[in-house]
């Protein structure tokens, strides 16, 4: 047993991801991404070499299969020679070997050779003659046939089963609740009984939901390293290696195509433009803007207001300056809250990875977040006192009760955030918080009473 080296593959075997695709994702933030086709024209070995020249993969954050790693460590203690034999570029293989500190030999791809399939088999036979091998895919079949004892990941080593629930989780359907904002122009214009417009808004909701999911998929793909050191985000499908990266890119394209198809086929060109602007903005945010201090917060807040504007285009209703002002400040408060929570959860680190904030910004961020929320309520109060209010509500006096309720909710949420009782996602908190649901119900009832109750009965 000790005389036969144990050779192990890297991608899909030792780690639950593909190091080449991980490296390619890092290129998305540079102009070198446009050179990929030209690099590939000269072969996969050249592609891996060129990619490795321009990016540096953080191997410490990769999702390692614990059972495979434990098996290797046990064999190492028995005196077994361990060999990392991978088609990944040699710079990545050497970095992994240095990080794990268990391999005696490293064999990997270089500029001239793509160490995969028969190339890997021939190299292992030439160097060791007899060997055992751990692999995971059909590309390893020639090596399995030549190995003294083959081990197959997924058969000899259990890995998490991939189900439709994992794919659904990648879409983050709970975030679709934000798209309810598209209904607001229809609601506030009191045209909810118009079935045609209601159907159009539902289609708009579907288009924005697909576009939003596409944005989250791309964001998760580009944030793999940061998510893997986060206490909750590390369980996301792409960060955990539950969905292959290349499938994620395909999913992103399908979601974008579906969103544009719905908006172009059933809705107006103007609404399609709004969807396109949203998609471009989310891509820009994921690739670049999220790294820019303050700008990222305003962009996050603008995503909400953009939905309201899109809803107005669907039903052909102009958005009032009152609604825009209220939405701008209330969503700015939520955006500040999201960054505040991230800072709170830094633990032993002082800076959010890939964000231009550190813990000393927490006090300022909480002040600006609370004040933004209060300013939103102030705008709502001024709207109630405006001349236009009687055009839409029979008894606007009921709307005054909404102000203290909103002030209470904003204050409570920030208190809970300060006590680390709000999750990393404020939207998920609202959806799971009973008090928040009670506030939504009370506000809805008050608005309904303001609409239907005649003034003489108040």
N, C-alpha and C positions, 0 to 999 in steps of 0.2 A: 504493500500500500504506500509506504513512505517513498519508494523508489519511483513511483509514478506521479509526475506533477499534476496538480489540479488546475486546469485552465478555465477561466471564467470570462464570459462576455460582459460588456458594460451596458450598452443601451438595451433596455427592456429586460435585462437579466439581473444586473447588480443595482441598477436604478430603474425607476418606474417611468422613464421618459427617454427622449432621444437627444443626445448632446448636440448633434448637428442642428436640429431644429431649434433647440434652446439658443444656440449661438446665432442662428439666423434672425431670431426675434430681436436680439440685441442690435442687429444691424438696422432695424426699422427706424431707429432714432438718428441714423446717419445717412448721408447720400450714397454710401457704398451699397445700399440695398439694391440700387439700380444696376449694379455691376454683376449681380448673381447670374443672370443668363449667360453672360460672356465668360464668367469663370467656369460655369458648368459645361460649356462647349468644349473645353479642354479636358473633361473627365471629372469624375467625382473626387478623385484624389487631389486634383488641383483646386476644386471647389472647397474642400475641407481645409486645405493649406491656406488659401486666400482668406477664408472666413476667420480662421484662427489667428491670422496676422492682424486683423482689424478689431477683434473683440476678445475679451477675457472673461471666460465663464467662471462664475463663483461656484466651485464644486462643493463647497461646504454646505450649501443650501439645497443641493439636489436631493430628490426623494429616494433614498436608498431603501431597498427591500430588507427589512430587519432580519427575516428568517434566513435569507441567503447570506447576509453579512455575518450572522451568528454562526452559521455552518462553516464559513470560511475561517472565522476566528478559532473555532474548535479544531479544524484540520491543521491550522497553523501551530496550535499548541501541541499537536501530536507530531510535529516535526515535518509536516508536509510542505513541499515546495509549491507555492502559489504563483500562478501566472495570470496577469491581466492581459487577455488577448482580445483586442477590440478593433472594430473598423473606424472608431473615432480617431481624430487627429492625435498625434503623439503628444502634443502639448497638453491636451485635455487628459489623456491617459496618465501622463506623468503627474499632473496636478492631483488627480484622483488617488493615485498610488501614494503620493506624498501625504495627502490628507488622511487616508486610512491607515497607512503605515503597516500593511500586512503582506504586501506583494514582494516576491523575490525577483520577479522578472516582469517587464512590461513590453508588450508587442502591440504596435498600433500602426495606423496609416501614416504615410509621409507624402512628400510631393510626388513621388514616383509610383507608389503602390497603395491601392485601396484594399486594406486587409479585411476582406469580406469573402464569405463563401469558400470557393476552392482555393483562393489565394491564402486565406487563413489556414485552411486544412494543410496545404502544402508546406507552409511556413512552420506549422507546429510539428508535422512529421519530420521535416528536415532537422529541426532543432532538438526534438525530444524523442522521436520515434514512437514511443508508447505514452499515452496520456489519457486522463479523464477530462471531461469537458462539461461545463454548465452553459446552456444557451436557452433561447426562447422562441425563435422564429424559423420560418421555412428556409431562410438564408443559411441557417446553421445545419441543415440536413447533411451536406457533404462532410461536415466536421463530426456530427453524431455518428455517421457511418464509419469514420476512421477511428473514433475514440474507443478506448478500452471499456470505459463505463460512461455512458451519456446521462446527464441530468437535465430534465426539462422544467423550466419555470412555468408554473401553471399546472404541472402534474406532480413533480417531486417536491416542489415548493409552492405552497398555496399563495395566491394573490387575490386581492379584492375582486369580487365579481362585478362586471360592468352591466348595469341595467338602465332602463329608460329613465329611472328616477335621477340617475347621475346626470344625464343629458338635460333633464328638466331643471335640475339644480343649477347647471351652468348658465341657463337662460335667466335665472333670478326672477321668476314670475312674480314674486312679492313686490318687486320694483315697478311692476305694471300699474300698481295703485297710484303712482304719480301721474299717470296719464288720465286719471279722472279729471284733472284740471282742464282737459279739452272740453268737458261738458259744461264748464262754468259759464261761458258766454251764452249758451243755449238756456241755461237755468236762469241767469240774471236778466235775460231778455224776455223771460216768461213765455217762451215758445216750446216748452217741453212737450206739449200735446201735439206738436207737429210731427207726425210719424216719419215723413220724408226726411226732415232735418235730423230727427233722432237716429235714423238708420245711417245717415251720412256721418254723424258724430261717432257712432259705433264703429264704422269702417275706419275713421280717422284714429280712433283709439287702437284698433288692431294694427294699423300701419305704424303708429308711434311705438307700440309695444314691441313689434319686431325690430324696429330701428334701435330702440333702447337696449334690447337684448343683444343686438349686434355690438353695440358700444360696450356693454359689460363683458362680452366674450373677448373683444380686443383688449380691453383694459386688463382683464385677468391674464391674458397671454403676455402682455408687455410688463406686467408687474409680478412675475413669478418669483423672483429672488426676494422682493420685499414681502410678498404674501407668505412665503415659507418661514419667515422668522416672526410672523405675527401669530398671536395665540389662538385666534379663531380663523383668520383668512387662510391659514395653512391647510385647512380641510377643504378648500374649494377644489373642484374637480381637476382643473389644470395644474394648480400648485401641487396637488397630491399625486399627480401622474395618473389619474383615473381615466382621463380622456387624452389620447395622443394629440400633440400640438398640431400636427398637420390636419387632423380632423377638425380641430378648432378653427383653423383658417378657412376650411371649406364651409363650416357652419356659419362663420361670419359672413361669407359671400352669399350664402343662401338666404340668410336673414335680411341682408340689405336688398337683395333682389325681390324677396317677398314683400317687403315694405314699399318699395317703389312701384311694384306691380299693382298693389291695392290702390295706392294713391293716384296712379296714372289711369288705371282702368275704370275705377268707379268714382273718383273724386276729381277736383279741379287741378289745373296746371299750377295755380297759385299755391294750393296746398302742397303739391308735390315739391315745389320750390322750398317751402318751409321744412319739409321732411329732409330734403337735400342739405339745407343749411344746418339742420340739427345733426345730420350724419357727419358732415364736414367738421362741425364744431366738436363733436364727441371724439372723432379721430384726432383732431388737433390737440384736444385736451389730453388724450391718452398718450400721444407721442411726445408732446412738448409742453403745453400750457400748464399741466398739473405740477410741473417743476418750478413754476414762477410764483413767487410769494405775492399774495393778495390777489393777483390776476386770477389764480386758480379758484379762489373763493367766489369772485364775481362771476366767473364762467359757470361754476356750479349753480349759483343762484339764477343765472340767466336761463338755464335749462328748464326751470319751472315756468318762468314767465313766457318763454318761447312756446310752451304747450298751450298756454292761454291764448296767445296771439293766433296760433294755428287753429284753435277751436273757433275763434271769431271768424276766420276765413272760411271754415267749413260751413257755418250757418249764415255767412255774409252779414255779420253783426259787428259794427265798430266797437272796439274796446275802449271803455272810458278811461280817462286819466286817473280817476279814483281807483279803479281796479288795478291799473298798472302800478300806481304808487304803492298800494297796499301789498301787492304780490312782490314787488321789488324788495321791500324791507322785511317782510315775514320770511321770505325764502333766503334772504341774506343772513338772517338769524339762524336758519337751519344749516346753511353752508358753514357758518362759523362753528356751529355745534358739532358738525362732522369732524372738522379739523381739531377742535378742542378735545374731543374724545380720543382721537388718534394720539394727541400729545399726552393725554392722561395715561394711556396704555403703553407708554414707551418703556416702562420698567427701568432697567439699568442703562438704557441708552438715553442720549441727550437730544437726539435729532431724528425726525421721521425720515426713513430711507426714501430717497428720491423726492423729498419735499423740502422746501426752503424755510422750515420752521424748527424751533427747538423749544425746550420746556420753559424758557424765560418768556416766551410769547403767550403763555396760557392766560395770565391775568388780563392782558390787553385784549386777547381774543374773546374771553368771557364777557368783558365789559362791552365790547362792540356788538357781540351777539345778542346780549340782553337788550341793549339800547335799540338795536335794529328792530327787535320784536315789539318793543314798546312804541316805537315810531309808527309801525304798521297799525297798531291799535289807534293811535292818535289820528292817522289818516282816515281810518274807518269812522271815528267819531266825527270828524269834520264832514265826511260824506253824509252822515245821518243828518247833520245840521244844514246841509246844502239845499238849494231850491229844487234840485232835480229829484230829490228823494220821493216826493209825492207823486211823481210820474210812474213809479214802479211799485210803491207800497201804500196800502190803504191806511195802515196804522204803524208808521215808522217808530213809534215809541217803544215797540217790542225790541227793536234793534239795539237800543241802548243797553239792554241787559247782556248783550253779547260782549260788550267791551270788558266788563270786569271778569267775565268767564275766560276770555282770551288772555287777559293779563295774568289771571291765576294759572292758566295752562303753561304759558311761556315761562313764568317764574318757577313753577314746579319742575318743569323739564330741566331747566338750568341748575336747579338745586340738586336734582338727581344725578345730572352729569358731573357735578362737582363732587358727588359722593361715589362716583364710578358705578352707578346703577343703570346707566344707559349703555346699550350695546354699541359696537362700532358703527352700526347703521341706524341713524335716527328714524328712518322709515320703518324698519323692522320693529323698532321700539314702539312706535305709534300703533302698528298693527297688532301688537301683542299686549298693549297696555290697556287695562279696563277703564282707567280714568280718562284716557284719551278718547276712547270710544264713547264714553258717557258725554264728554264735551262735544263731540261731533253730533251726537243725537240731540242734545239740548240746543245747540246752535241751529241745527236744521229745523227743529220745532219752532224756535223763535222766529226764524225767517219765514216759515210757513204762516205763522200767526200774523206776522207783519203784513203778509200779502193778502190773506183772505178775510181777516177780521175788519169789519167796517169801522171807520173812525168814530162814529157816534156811539159805539159800544165800549169804547176805551175811556 
